[in-house]
């Protein structure tokens, strides 16, 4: 399921929940602690240690690493002093928060309709519509128009409806994986889509 950032991040957003809150806070704190005791050129020195030549690009990536919006070089985490045991602990806390958030409530305001590849429309629900009613309304539209639709409750879950009327849920769990050189926040990346909304 691909996110439509300008739509999804606002309309049905789950309040009082931030994915990876504790882990992001920990990484950011370690980066700040690292920079405090360093000389003026610490950014350049750190960029070179990690293999960056362009400082602006490194700064942008470092901000994204601290927000867990891109895969994070293990070397970066090692240099700033991120400990594996503490990282495991913060991920546990993030998981507990996710478990609470996935209980809802989920109040649907709008759905997205995939009219054609890269061409989307919206569908609004009357105030007071509950999730079950919204899914049923979306199913009717999707079957009539032979299209797909979804209701995203960012950053917890997406409810999708296929053109045959069947529905499914996809949860955006706060989990990570490791490659040889990176920590990879799973399911956090947004694909950039060119979207035209009717």
N, C-alpha and C positions, 0 to 999 in steps of 0.2 A: 504494500500500500504506500503510495507516494503522497507526501503532504503538499498541500497548497498553502504555503506559508502566510500570505496576506489574509487569507480567509480563516484558516484553522487556528491561528494563534490568538484570535480575539473573540470570535462569536460564541463558541461553546466552551470556552476555557474553564478549567477546573480551578477554582479559587483555593487559596491556602495550601497548594501543593506545588512544589518545584522539583522536577526530576533531578536526581543526583545532588540535592541540596547540600548534604553533609560532606560528600566527597569533593564537590566543587569548592566548598568553604575551606576544607583542609588543604587542598592543592594551592589555592590562592594564598592562604595564610603562610604556607611554606615558602612560596615564591617571594612574598613580602619580607619574611624573616631573612631569606637569603640575600635580598637586595639591600637590606638595611645596613649590614656590616661591610658593604663593598664600596670600592672607590667609584668615582664618577662614571667611568667607562665600563661598568659591570655588564650592561646590556650587550655591548659589542663583544666583550670577552665570552659571555655565555653563548651568544650566537655562533661565534667561531668554534667553541667547544662542541656544539651540536651539529656543526657543518653548514651553517648559513653564511652567505657572503652579503646578502642584501638585508640591512638592518631593519628597514621598514617592514619587509615581508616577515622577518623573524618576530617583530613586535606584534604584528597582526596575528600570526600563528600562536604566539605565546598567550595572547588574550583568549583565543579560541581553545587552547589546551586548558587554560584555567577555568573555562566555562564548560569543558567537556563537549565541545562542538566539533572536534576533529580528532583523529587518532593522535595519541600523545607519545612522543619518543621516550622510551624507557630511560635513555640517557638524561633527558631533561628532568625526569622525576628523581633520578639518582642524584644529580648535581644539586638540586634544590633541597634534598633531604627528605623526600617522601618515603616513609617506611611502609613496608608491605603489611605488617600486622595492623597498623593504624588504618591503612587503606581498606583492609578487609573489614575492620570494625565500622568505618564510615559507610561502606557499602551495605552492611547489615542494617544500619540505621536507615539508610535510604530505602531498603527493601521493606522495612516495617512501615515507613510512611506511605509507600506505594500500596501495601496491603490495605491500609486504612482508606486511602483515596479511591481504590477500585470498588469500594462498597457504595460510592455515590454520595449524595444524590446527583443524577445526571439529568440536567434540564435542557432539553433541545430547543434551540431557537431557529437554527437554519441547517439545511443539508446542502451538499454539493451534488450536482448532477453531471455526469460525464456524457456530454452530448455527442462529442466526436473526440478523437485523439487530440489532446492539448487544447480542447475547447470545452469550457465548463459553464454551467449555469447554477443558480441558487434556488432553493425552495425554502420559504419561510413557514414556520409553524405558528398557529395562534397561541397567544399567551395562555399558560396553564396546560398546554399539551404535555402529557407525560411521555417517557421514552417509548413505552410499548405502543402508544397511539401514533407517535411520530414514525416509528418503524413501519407500522401498517400503512400509514399514508404514503410513505416513501416507496413501499412495495408496489402499491397501486400504480404510482407514476412510472416506476421503472418497468413494470410489466407492460403498461400501455404503450410506452415510448420505446420499448426494447433497448433500454440503456441501463447503466449502473449508477448507483448513488451511494453516498456515505455521509454519516454524521460523525464528526470528529470531536472528541472531548479531550483536547490537548492539555496536558501531556500524558493522559492516562490510557485512553483507548479510542478505537475507531469502530463504529458499527457500519458494516458494508451491506449493500443489497445488490444482488445480481439481477440481470434482466429477466430471469425466470421466477423472481420473487423470493428466492432463498436468501437468507441473511447469515452473517457471521460477525464475530468480534475479534479484533486484533488488539492485544495489550502492548503498551510501550513500557516494558519492564526496565528497571534501572540495573541492568547487568552489563558486565564487561567481559572481554576476552583478551588474550594476550597472543601476539605473534612474537617472532624472535626479537624484533626491535621496537614494538609498539604496544601500548595499552589501547584497546579499541572499545569505546563506549557503544554498546550494541543498540541499534534502532534509534539513534539520536540524530542521524544526518538527514538533512532535508535536501531533496533533489531540486535543483532549480528548474522550474517549469515556466514556459511561456504560456500564460493563461489569459484567455479572453472570456470575460464574464458577461453574460446577457442579463 
